[in-house]
Amino acid sequence: MVASLDLLLGVLAAAAAVAVGPLGAQASAVDNAQPVAGTALERRADRDWRLRKRATTTDAAQLAGQTFDYVIVGGGTAGLALASRLSENSSLSIAVIEAGTDGSAVEDEVLAPAMAYFGGIANADSAYDWQYSTEAQANLDGREVFWPRGKMLGGSSAVNGLYMIRHSSIEQDSWASLNNDSSVWTWDTLFPYLKKSETWTPPSDYHIQEASMVLDESLHGLDGPVHYSYPGLFYNSTYEWIPTFAALGVDTRDPAGGENFGAFIATSAINPSNWTRSYSANGYLVNYGTNLVVLTGHQATKIVFDGTTATGVEFSAGAGNETFTVSASQEVVLSTGVIGSPQLLQVSGVGPSDLLEGLGITVVKDLPGVGMHLADHLSGAITLNTSFPFSGDPVEANATYAAEQLALWKAGDANSLYTSPNDAVAYINLTTLFGNDAAQTFMDELEANKTAQVQAYSTNSAVQAGYDATYSAELRDVYPSAVGQAEILLSNTGSYGGYPGAVTVQIQAAIQHPLSRGSVKINSTSTFDKPMVDAGYLTHPGDVQVLRQAFKYARTVSQTPPFSEYVLNELSPGDAVSTDEEWEAWIRKVVSTEYHPASSCSQMPESFGGVVDTSLRVYGISNLRIVDASIIPISLSAHATAPVYGIAERAYDLLLTTPRGEGGSASSTQDAAAQSSSSSSSSSSSAARSSSTASGSPSTTGTSNAATKSDGTSAATSLSPVSTLATLLVALGTLVVLA
């Protein structure tokens, strides 16, 4: 009780201390922030870690020897979304096994939106990161590439750059075509599930006008668990982004509805009522039911099989520690990501038989595609010295200034640079990058090179067939289309102190549809040993050509008004790089991951080296599914988080509203209908709880193409100080009861 009172008094004191202005000369040079949408009191009420602690445990006994309907391995982006939805059905019991912690010890590092750019916790020395690196990449001058992956509740959604960018309808329908699928995974089917995760809030009218944004509310969800919004503070350079691309003939639109090409200001995973990161743990997990148990600090070591039926999971707190078993009466679901899912399958006996037998692992199912078809976006940046009023440089180079900005954020001040991650992007198609004639010649060369590339990638005929199929689909559907082959991004968060005294910004470029393929393969029978990750970067010669043209285009952007009016000079790579050969040599030295690996357990026919079917069931295995980015069979012009939320939402319906004979878990059509009714009722209640934390939004949402609400509902409003205090008092009473 004393601790609870201390908490309440501390919150009230913090609220009284609010109303400070921006600190530091750079940040105070302009006044670009939205009005403060939440006081410190509201922020503390909304950011309630105590709710999460009620749903999580580090006690293995809560799962050991127990039986749950569903056991989900991985409490990350997809795993928590699926677990939360399942828990809305009171007749079900669900267990989640998460290797990392609940994240409460690094609350500020997680919740401050721009912290991911100003150090953050996704680094090679962090206990909150899996610390993966690729094998040495021959085509990147022998470099190993660090692949950050979040190791805590929320997974990578807790540590990433917060971009919430969906892919295009063209890509989704191409994905579906690989499975001769005309209904289950088409864009028209998936789009409502993408919206289901979202509570969208537009920026202020001032920002909309100054940044020349076009928004369409009808393309967004308004009552989902995760906030999609915009920073409190817009950098001045952001205002020049869309007009500069307009000068280059590139248009703008709201990208959320399946046409994500052109230039735009992306939504970010920010709760605008308090300027905090919105992610799967504080979005989905707060809406859990009492039928959900989330175990942290324990890692799955093996899937338990009875013949070819998955019956449970073995798990442990560490190598050499005691191993426990939890059983699943319905299904085991893997949500351990692009590296973790193929690794766990392989150590459990599901994967390429030659790999498994070589390690003495009993083969449960020979699936040669497990760990294959891996693809990733490669990216890099040109660095510019500018006359913009400010950038993120001082936060990276001046500890005092950084502390001042963090204090502002903790006080709920929208002027803090910590409210503002990068968010200005453009997706540029092949003909814009190469020119019409050169683009066609390039595609002809890709087609002519296909057979040699397929044969060089793998000797397994099924894996070859899958590579051929995805290669052909992208060449047929994506490359000739308006879909972006390169993403161009504006980075306002500085250059990590590399140029003292300069106001630096970067323009990044990233390939979106690489034809290079890699793999994830175990070299040990323990999941506590890291698998071998060979990204296969630039093994296809076409990829370096796309990157070369993308970086040339990024330079063109920097030289085009109105953006160019603020550029003093190019710091890197500078005048030393101009010819094709110089660009390609520079690219091999500097590019790295854009953090979007996918496809290592691809959803394709088994004859294509696929791992899961259109119901996400692992081929040849009963009661085992995969729900994460590893199932995406082709690269997407997107950032992974938003598509993965849609996959998880779609998976939930596949599990509970589809009869078992058609790919779901329901034992009959009648059971499926009953589950669907229960789900709809629970989802409505969940949505109401989630929307209570959203901030108010204007009814008009853009300079053009603005739409009224398609469902007739009004936007949720910010909590008033009185209602927030009431919420705190209720929470205080809950704490007393729990104590």
C-alpha positions in Angstrom: 0.0 0.0 0.0 2.8 2.4 0.8 4.5 1.7 -2.5 1.2 2.3 -4.3 0.8 5.6 -2.6 4.3 6.6 -3.4 3.7 5.7 -7.0 0.5 7.9 -7.1 2.3 10.8 -5.4 5.2 10.5 -7.7 2.9 10.6 -10.7 1.1 13.7 -9.4 4.4 15.4 -8.8 5.5 14.6 -12.3 2.3 16.1 -13.7 2.9 19.3 -11.8 6.4 19.6 -13.2 5.3 19.4 -16.9 5.1 22.4 -19.2 8.8 22.9 -20.0 9.9 24.0 -23.5 12.5 22.4 -25.7 16.0 22.3 -24.4 19.1 23.1 -26.5 19.7 25.6 -29.2 19.0 23.2 -32.2 15.6 22.0 -31.0 14.4 25.4 -30.0 15.3 26.9 -33.5 11.9 25.9 -34.7 8.5 25.1 -33.3 7.4 22.1 -35.3 5.8 20.0 -32.5 2.2 19.0 -32.3 0.4 20.2 -29.2 1.2 18.0 -26.3 -1.4 15.2 -26.3 -0.8 13.8 -22.9 0.6 15.0 -19.6 3.0 13.0 -17.5 0.0 11.9 -15.4 -1.8 10.5 -18.5 1.4 8.9 -19.7 2.1 7.0 -16.5 -1.5 5.8 -16.4 -1.4 4.6 -20.0 2.0 3.0 -19.6 1.0 0.3 -17.1 3.7 -2.3 -16.8 1.8 -3.8 -13.8 -0.9 -5.1 -16.1 1.8 -6.9 -18.1 3.4 -8.4 -15.0 0.1 -10.0 -14.1 0.2 -11.9 -17.5 3.8 -13.0 -17.3 5.9 -15.3 -15.1 9.5 -16.5 -14.9 8.4 -19.6 -13.0 8.8 -22.7 -15.3 6.4 -24.6 -13.0 3.5 -22.6 -14.4 4.0 -24.5 -17.7 6.0 -27.6 -16.8 4.0 -30.8 -16.9 0.9 -28.8 -17.8 -1.4 -29.1 -20.9 -2.7 -26.1 -22.8 -4.8 -26.0 -25.9 -2.2 -23.9 -27.7 1.5 -23.5 -27.0 3.0 -20.6 -28.8 6.8 -20.5 -29.0 8.0 -16.9 -29.2 6.4 -13.8 -27.4 7.4 -11.4 -30.2 5.5 -9.4 -32.8 3.3 -12.3 -34.1 3.3 -14.5 -31.1 1.7 -12.0 -28.7 -0.8 -10.9 -31.3 -2.0 -14.4 -31.9 -1.9 -15.3 -28.2 -4.0 -12.3 -27.2 -6.6 -13.0 -29.9 -6.8 -16.7 -28.8 -7.2 -15.6 -25.2 -10.4 -13.8 -26.1 -12.0 -17.2 -26.2 -12.5 -18.1 -22.6 -12.9 -21.9 -23.3 -9.3 -22.0 -24.6 -6.0 -22.1 -22.6 -2.8 -20.7 -24.1 0.8 -20.7 -23.1 3.6 -18.6 -24.6 7.3 -19.3 -24.2 9.6 -16.3 -24.6 13.3 -16.5 -24.3 13.8 -12.9 -23.3 12.6 -10.8 -20.3 9.4 -8.8 -20.0 11.5 -5.7 -20.8 10.5 -3.7 -17.8 14.1 -3.1 -16.8 14.6 -1.1 -20.0 11.3 0.7 -20.2 12.6 4.0 -21.4 14.9 2.4 -24.0 11.8 0.6 -25.4 9.2 3.3 -25.2 11.0 6.4 -26.3 10.3 6.3 -30.1 13.6 7.6 -31.4 15.7 5.7 -28.9 16.1 3.0 -31.5 18.1 5.5 -33.5 20.0 7.1 -30.7 21.7 4.0 -29.4 18.9 1.8 -28.2 19.2 -1.8 -27.1 19.3 -3.6 -30.5 23.1 -4.0 -30.6 25.6 -6.8 -30.5 26.4 -6.3 -26.8 22.8 -6.2 -25.6 21.1 -8.9 -23.5 17.9 -7.7 -25.2 19.1 -8.7 -28.7 19.8 -12.2 -30.1 23.2 -11.0 -31.3 23.0 -12.8 -34.6 25.5 -12.1 -37.4 25.7 -13.6 -40.8 28.5 -15.7 -42.1 31.2 -13.8 -43.9 29.7 -12.5 -47.2 32.0 -12.9 -50.1 30.2 -10.2 -52.2 30.4 -7.7 -49.3 34.2 -7.9 -49.2 34.1 -10.7 -46.8 32.2 -8.8 -44.1 29.9 -10.4 -41.5 26.7 -8.4 -41.1 25.1 -8.0 -37.7 21.3 -8.8 -37.7 19.6 -7.2 -34.8 16.6 -9.2 -33.5 14.7 -8.3 -30.3 15.0 -10.7 -27.5 12.2 -9.7 -25.0 8.4 -9.5 -24.9 7.4 -7.9 -28.2 10.4 -9.2 -30.0 11.6 -6.9 -32.8 8.5 -4.7 -32.5 10.1 -3.6 -29.1 13.4 -2.4 -30.6 12.9 -1.6 -34.3 12.7 1.7 -36.1 8.9 2.0 -35.8 8.0 2.2 -39.5 4.5 0.9 -40.1 4.5 0.4 -43.9 2.3 -2.1 -45.6 3.3 -3.8 -48.9 1.4 -3.5 -52.2 -1.6 -5.5 -53.4 0.5 -6.5 -56.5 3.0 -8.3 -54.2 0.3 -9.9 -52.1 -1.5 -11.3 -55.1 1.8 -12.5 -56.5 2.5 -14.3 -53.2 -0.9 -16.0 -53.4 -0.3 -17.1 -57.0 2.6 -19.2 -55.9 0.0 -21.5 -54.2 -2.7 -21.2 -56.9 -4.6 -19.3 -54.2 -7.5 -17.1 -55.3 -9.0 -16.4 -51.9 -7.0 -17.3 -48.7 -4.0 -15.0 -49.0 -4.9 -12.5 -51.7 -4.8 -8.8 -51.0 -8.6 -8.5 -50.8 -8.6 -11.2 -48.1 -5.6 -9.9 -46.1 -6.3 -6.2 -46.1 -9.0 -6.3 -43.4 -6.6 -8.2 -41.2 -3.9 -5.5 -41.7 -6.4 -2.9 -40.6 -7.6 -4.9 -37.7 -4.3 -4.4 -35.8 -4.4 -0.6 -36.2 -5.6 2.4 -34.3 -4.7 5.2 -36.7 -4.3 8.9 -35.7 -3.4 11.5 -38.3 -0.9 14.3 -37.5 -2.0 17.9 -36.9 -3.4 19.9 -39.7 -0.2 22.0 -39.6 2.0 19.0 -40.3 -0.3 17.7 -43.0 -0.1 21.0 -44.8 3.6 21.7 -44.3 4.6 18.2 -45.4 2.2 18.1 -48.3 0.7 14.9 -47.0 -2.3 13.1 -48.6 -4.2 10.9 -46.2 -7.2 8.7 -46.5 -8.8 7.5 -43.3 -10.8 4.8 -45.0 -7.6 2.9 -45.6 -6.8 2.6 -41.9 -8.1 0.7 -38.9 -9.5 2.8 -36.1 -9.8 0.5 -33.1 -7.0 -2.0 -33.2 -4.5 -2.8 -30.4 -1.5 -1.1 -32.0 -1.2 2.7 -32.6 -0.2 3.9 -36.0 0.5 7.6 -36.0 3.1 10.3 -36.5 5.9 11.9 -34.5 5.2 14.8 -32.1 8.0 16.8 -33.7 8.6 17.0 -37.5 12.1 17.8 -38.7 12.2 20.7 -41.1 13.8 18.5 -43.8 10.6 16.3 -43.7 8.6 19.2 -45.0 10.7 19.3 -48.2 10.5 15.5 -48.9 7.2 15.2 -50.9 7.7 18.5 -52.8 11.1 17.3 -53.9 9.8 14.0 -55.3 7.0 15.9 -57.0 9.7 17.9 -58.8 11.1 14.6 -60.0 7.7 13.4 -61.3 7.0 11.1 -58.4 3.5 11.4 -56.9 2.2 10.9 -53.4 -0.7 9.1 -51.9 -1.8 7.4 -48.6 0.1 4.1 -49.0 -1.9 2.0 -46.7 -4.4 0.6 -49.2 -2.2 -1.5 -51.4 -0.6 1.2 -53.5 2.5 2.0 -51.5 4.5 3.4 -54.3 5.6 7.0 -54.5 6.7 9.4 -51.8 5.0 9.8 -48.4 5.4 10.3 -44.7 5.0 6.8 -43.2 3.0 6.0 -40.1 5.0 5.0 -37.0 4.2 2.8 -34.1 3.6 5.7 -31.7 0.8 6.2 -29.2 0.1 9.9 -29.7 -1.5 10.3 -26.3 1.9 10.0 -24.7 4.5 9.7 -27.5 5.5 6.2 -26.6 6.3 3.2 -28.8 3.2 1.0 -29.4 4.2 -2.6 -30.0 2.9 -6.1 -29.5 3.5 -6.3 -25.7 1.8 -3.0 -24.7 -0.8 -3.3 -27.6 -1.9 -6.9 -27.6 -0.8 -8.3 -24.3 -2.7 -5.8 -22.2 -5.9 -7.3 -23.6 -5.1 -10.8 -22.5 -7.5 -13.2 -20.7 -6.8 -15.1 -17.5 -6.5 -18.2 -19.7 -3.2 -17.0 -21.1 0.2 -17.7 -19.4 3.3 -16.0 -20.7 6.6 -17.5 -19.5 9.7 -15.4 -20.0 13.4 -16.2 -19.6 13.0 -19.7 -21.1 13.8 -20.9 -24.5 12.2 -23.7 -26.5 14.8 -26.5 -27.1 12.7 -29.0 -29.1 9.3 -29.7 -30.4 7.9 -32.9 -28.9 6.4 -35.4 -31.5 4.3 -38.5 -31.3 5.2 -39.9 -34.6 4.5 -37.0 -36.9 2.1 -35.2 -34.6 3.3 -32.3 -32.5 2.2 -32.8 -28.9 4.3 -30.2 -27.0 7.5 -28.3 -26.5 10.6 -28.8 -24.4 12.1 -25.6 -22.9 14.9 -24.5 -20.6 16.3 -21.4 -19.0 19.7 -22.0 -20.4 22.2 -24.5 -21.9 22.8 -27.2 -19.2 19.8 -26.1 -17.1 16.9 -28.4 -16.4 14.6 -29.1 -19.3 10.8 -29.0 -18.9 7.9 -30.1 -21.1 4.6 -28.4 -21.8 1.9 -30.2 -23.8 -0.5 -28.9 -26.4 -3.9 -30.6 -26.8 -4.7 -28.6 -30.0 -1.6 -27.2 -31.6 2.0 -25.9 -31.3 2.6 -22.6 -33.1 6.1 -21.4 -33.9 6.5 -17.6 -33.8 10.2 -17.5 -33.3 11.1 -15.6 -36.5 13.1 -15.9 -39.6 16.1 -17.5 -37.7 14.4 -19.1 -34.8 11.7 -21.0 -36.6 13.8 -22.9 -39.0 16.4 -23.5 -36.2 13.8 -25.1 -33.9 12.3 -27.2 -36.7 15.7 -28.5 -37.7 16.9 -29.5 -34.1 13.5 -31.2 -33.7 13.9 -33.3 -36.8 12.0 -31.3 -39.4 14.2 -30.1 -42.3 16.7 -31.2 -44.9 17.4 -34.9 -44.1 21.1 -34.7 -45.1 21.7 -31.8 -42.7 19.9 -33.4 -39.8 21.4 -36.9 -40.3 24.9 -35.3 -40.4 24.2 -34.0 -36.9 22.8 -37.3 -35.6 19.2 -35.9 -35.4 16.4 -38.4 -36.0 14.4 -37.2 -39.1 10.7 -36.7 -38.3 10.0 -35.1 -41.7 12.3 -34.5 -44.6 11.5 -30.9 -45.6 14.4 -29.6 -47.7 13.0 -26.0 -47.8 13.3 -25.4 -44.0 15.9 -22.6 -43.7 16.1 -22.0 -47.5 14.8 -19.2 -49.7 16.1 -16.6 -47.2 16.1 -13.1 -48.5 16.8 -9.7 -47.0 16.8 -6.0 -48.0 20.3 -4.4 -48.2 20.7 -0.7 -47.6 23.1 2.1 -47.1 23.2 5.9 -47.1 24.7 9.0 -48.6 25.5 11.6 -45.9 24.9 15.3 -46.4 26.0 18.5 -44.7 23.0 20.8 -44.6 21.7 24.1 -43.5 18.6 22.7 -41.9 17.9 24.2 -38.5 18.6 21.0 -36.6 19.0 17.2 -36.9 19.6 14.4 -34.4 23.4 14.9 -34.4 23.6 16.6 -30.9 21.7 13.7 -29.3 24.3 11.3 -30.6 27.3 13.4 -29.8 26.4 15.4 -26.6 25.4 13.4 -23.5 24.1 16.4 -21.7 21.9 17.4 -24.6 20.6 13.9 -24.9 19.7 13.8 -21.3 17.8 17.0 -21.6 15.8 15.7 -24.6 15.1 12.5 -22.8 13.8 14.4 -19.8 11.5 16.3 -22.1 10.1 13.1 -23.4 9.6 11.7 -20.0 7.6 14.8 -19.2 5.4 14.1 -22.2 6.6 17.0 -24.2 6.1 16.6 -28.0 9.1 18.9 -28.7 11.5 16.3 -27.6 13.6 14.8 -30.4 12.9 11.4 -28.7 9.4 11.6 -30.0 10.6 11.7 -33.6 11.9 8.6 -35.5 12.6 8.7 -39.2 9.5 8.4 -41.3 9.9 10.1 -44.8 10.2 7.4 -47.5 9.6 6.8 -51.2 9.3 3.6 -53.2 10.7 4.0 -56.6 10.0 1.6 -59.5 12.4 0.0 -61.9 11.7 2.3 -64.9 12.3 5.4 -62.8 15.6 4.0 -61.6 16.9 2.7 -65.0 14.8 4.5 -67.6 12.3 2.6 -69.8 14.6 1.0 -72.4 17.4 0.2 -69.9 14.8 -1.3 -67.5 13.5 -3.7 -70.2 17.0 -4.7 -71.1 17.8 -5.3 -67.5 14.7 -7.5 -67.0 15.6 -9.5 -70.2 19.0 -10.1 -68.7 17.5 -11.3 -65.4 15.3 -13.8 -67.3 18.3 -15.1 -69.3 20.3 -15.5 -66.1 17.5 -17.4 -64.2 18.4 -21.0 -64.9 22.1 -20.5 -64.0 21.2 -18.7 -60.7 18.7 -21.4 -59.7 21.1 -24.2 -60.3 23.9 -22.4 -58.5 21.7 -21.9 -55.4 20.9 -25.5 -54.5 21.2 -29.0 -55.8 17.8 -30.0 -54.3 15.2 -30.1 -57.0 12.3 -28.9 -54.8 14.3 -25.9 -53.5 15.3 -25.2 -57.1 11.7 -25.3 -58.2 10.8 -22.8 -55.4 13.5 -20.4 -56.3 12.5 -20.6 -60.0 8.9 -20.0 -59.0 9.6 -16.9 -56.8 12.1 -15.5 -59.3 9.6 -15.9 -62.1 6.7 -14.4 -60.0 8.7 -11.3 -59.1 10.0 -10.9 -62.7 6.4 -11.3 -64.1 4.4 -9.4 -61.5 6.6 -7.0 -59.6 9.6 -5.8 -61.7 7.5 -4.3 -64.6 5.0 -2.7 -62.3 4.7 0.5 -60.3 5.9 -1.4 -57.2 9.1 0.0 -55.6 12.3 -1.8 -56.5 14.2 0.6 -54.2 13.2 2.3 -51.0 14.6 5.8 -50.5 14.5 7.0 -46.9 15.3 10.3 -45.2 17.3 9.9 -42.0 17.1 13.0 -39.8 18.6 11.3 -36.7 22.2 12.2 -37.6 25.3 10.4 -38.5 26.4 9.1 -35.1 28.8 12.0 -34.3 30.9 11.4 -37.4 31.0 15.0 -38.5 31.3 17.3 -35.5 29.7 20.7 -36.0 27.7 19.7 -39.0 23.9 19.4 -39.3 23.9 16.1 -41.1 21.0 14.2 -42.7 21.3 11.0 -44.7 19.3 9.7 -47.7 19.2 6.0 -47.6 18.6 3.5 -50.4 17.6 -0.1 -50.1 16.8 -2.8 -52.6 13.3 -4.2 -52.1 13.1 -7.3 -54.3 16.6 -8.9 -54.2 16.9 -12.1 -56.3 19.8 -13.3 -54.2 18.9 -16.1 -51.8 20.5 -17.3 -48.5 19.9 -19.9 -45.8 19.6 -20.7 -42.1 21.2 -24.0 -41.1 22.0 -25.5 -37.7 25.5 -26.7 -36.9 24.5 -28.0 -33.5 21.7 -29.9 -31.9 21.1 -27.1 -29.3 19.0 -24.1 -29.8 21.3 -22.2 -27.4 24.0 -22.4 -30.2 23.5 -19.8 -33.0 22.7 -21.3 -36.4 24.7 -20.4 -39.5 23.0 -17.5 -41.3 24.2 -17.1 -44.8 22.3 -14.1 -46.2 23.6 -14.8 -49.7 24.0 -11.0 -50.3 24.6 -10.0 -53.9 25.0 -13.6 -55.1 22.7 -12.5 -57.9 24.6 -9.9 -60.1 21.3 -8.0 -60.7 21.0 -6.9 -57.1 24.1 -4.7 -57.1 22.9 -3.0 -60.3 19.6 -2.1 -58.6 21.4 -0.8 -55.6 23.8 1.2 -57.8 20.8 2.9 -59.5 19.1 3.5 -56.2 22.1 5.3 -54.7 22.4 7.4 -57.9 18.8 8.3 -57.5 19.3 9.2 -53.8 22.0 11.6 -54.9 19.6 13.0 -57.5 17.1 13.7 -54.7 19.7 15.6 -52.7 20.4 17.7 -55.8 16.7 18.6 -56.5 14.9 21.6 -55.2 13.5 22.3 -52.7 15.6 19.8 -50.8 18.8 20.8 -52.5 18.4 24.4 -51.3 19.5 23.2 -47.8 22.4 20.9 -49.0 25.8 22.4 -48.5 27.8 19.4 -49.7 27.8 15.6 -49.8 30.1 14.2 -47.1 29.9 10.5 -48.1 30.6 9.0 -50.5 31.3 12.4 -52.1 33.1 13.2 -55.4 35.2 10.1 -55.2 32.3 8.0 -56.3 30.6 8.7 -59.6 31.2 5.9 -62.2 29.2 2.6 -62.1 32.4 0.8 -61.0 33.0 3.2 -58.2 29.5 2.9 -57.0 29.5 -0.8 -57.0 32.8 -1.0 -55.1 31.5 1.5 -52.5 28.3 -0.5 -52.2 30.2 -3.7 -51.3 32.1 -1.9 -48.6 29.2 -0.1 -46.8 25.8 -1.7 -47.3 24.1 -3.7 -44.5 20.8 -5.2 -43.6 17.6 -3.1 -43.6 16.4 -5.5 -40.9 13.7 -7.2 -43.1 14.8 -10.9 -43.5 12.0 -13.3 -44.6 11.1 -16.5 -46.3 13.1 -19.1 -44.4 9.9 -21.2 -43.9 8.1 -20.2 -47.1 4.5 -20.6 -47.8 4.7 -22.5 -51.0 3.8 -26.0 -52.2 6.0 -28.7 -50.7 7.2 -29.5 -54.3 8.6 -26.0 -54.4 10.6 -26.4 -51.2 7.7 -24.9 -49.2 7.4 -25.4 -45.5 3.8 -24.4 -44.7 0.6 -24.6 -46.7 -2.0 -21.8 -47.1 -3.3 -22.6 -43.6 0.2 -22.2 -42.2 0.5 -25.9 -41.3 3.9 -27.5 -41.6 3.9 -30.1 -44.3 3.7 -33.7 -43.2 3.2 -32.7 -39.5 0.0 -32.6 -37.6 -0.8 -29.9 -35.1 2.1 -27.6 -36.0 2.0 -24.2 -37.6 4.3 -21.2 -38.2 3.1 -17.7 -37.8 5.8 -15.1 -38.4 7.8 -13.4 -41.2 9.5 -16.7 -42.2 6.4 -17.8 -44.1 6.4 -14.8 -46.5 7.6 -16.4 -49.8 8.7 -13.3 -51.7 10.3 -10.0 -50.7 7.9 -7.1 -50.0 8.4 -3.4 -50.5 7.5 -2.8 -46.9 8.8 -2.8 -43.4 8.1 -6.1 -41.8 6.1 -5.3 -38.6 2.8 -4.2 -40.2 2.6 -7.2 -42.6 3.4 -9.5 -39.7 0.6 -8.2 -37.6 -1.7 -8.8 -40.5 -0.4 -12.4 -40.8 -1.0 -13.0 -37.1 -4.6 -11.6 -37.3 -5.2 -13.8 -40.4 -3.8 -16.8 -38.7 -6.1 -16.4 -35.8 -9.1 -16.7 -38.0 -7.6 -19.7 -39.8 -7.2 -21.4 -36.5 -10.6 -20.8 -34.9 -13.1 -20.0 -37.6 -12.1 -22.8 -40.0 -13.0 -26.5 -39.6 -10.1 -28.7 -39.0 -10.6 -30.5 -42.3 -10.2 -27.2 -44.1 -7.1 -26.1 -42.3 -8.4 -24.8 -39.0 -8.6 -26.1 -35.4 -12.4 -26.3 -35.1 -13.6 -29.8 -35.2 -16.7 -29.0 -37.3 -18.4 -26.3 -39.2 -20.7 -25.7 -36.3 -17.8 -25.3 -33.9 -16.1 -22.9 -36.3 -19.3 -20.8 -36.4 -19.5 -20.8 -32.6 -15.9 -19.8 -32.3 -16.4 -17.0 -34.9 -19.3 -15.6 -32.9 -17.3 -15.7 -29.7 -14.4 -14.1 -31.4 -16.4 -11.3 -32.8 -17.9 -10.5 -29.4 -14.5 -10.6 -27.7 -12.9 -8.5 -30.4 -15.5 -5.8 -30.0 -14.8 -5.6 -26.3 -11.0 -5.7 -26.9 -11.3 -2.9 -29.5 -13.2 -0.8 -27.0 -10.5 -1.2 -24.4 -7.7 -0.4 -26.9 -9.4 2.7 -28.3 -9.8 4.2 -24.9 -6.1 5.2 -25.0 -6.1 6.8 -28.4 -5.8 10.5 -28.8 -8.3 12.7 -30.6 -8.0 13.2 -34.3 -9.3 15.8 -36.7 -12.2 14.8 -38.9 -10.4 15.9 -42.1 -7.2 14.0 -42.8 -5.4 15.5 -45.7 -4.9 18.2 -48.3 -6.8 16.0 -50.8 -8.5 12.6 -51.0 -9.6 13.0 -47.3 -12.4 10.7 -46.4 -14.9 10.6 -43.7 -15.0 7.6 -41.4 -16.3 4.6 -43.4 -18.0 3.0 -40.4 -19.6 6.1 -39.0 -17.7 6.0 -35.7 -15.8 8.9 -34.2 -12.2 9.0 -33.2 -11.3 8.1 -29.7 -10.4 11.1 -27.5 -7.5 11.8 -25.1 -8.1 11.0 -21.5 -8.8 14.1 -19.4 -6.8 14.7 -16.2 -9.9 13.8 -14.2 -10.5 10.5 -16.0 -6.9 9.7 -15.9 -6.8 10.2 -12.2 -9.8 7.9 -11.9 -7.9 5.3 -13.9 -5.0 5.6 -11.6 -7.1 5.2 -8.5 -8.7 2.0 -10.0 -5.2 0.8 -10.8 -4.1 1.7 -7.2 -7.0 -0.4 -5.9 -5.9 -3.3 -8.1 -2.4 -3.1 -6.8 -3.7 -3.2 -3.2 -5.8 -6.3 -4.0 -2.8 -8.0 -5.8 -0.6 -7.2 -2.8 
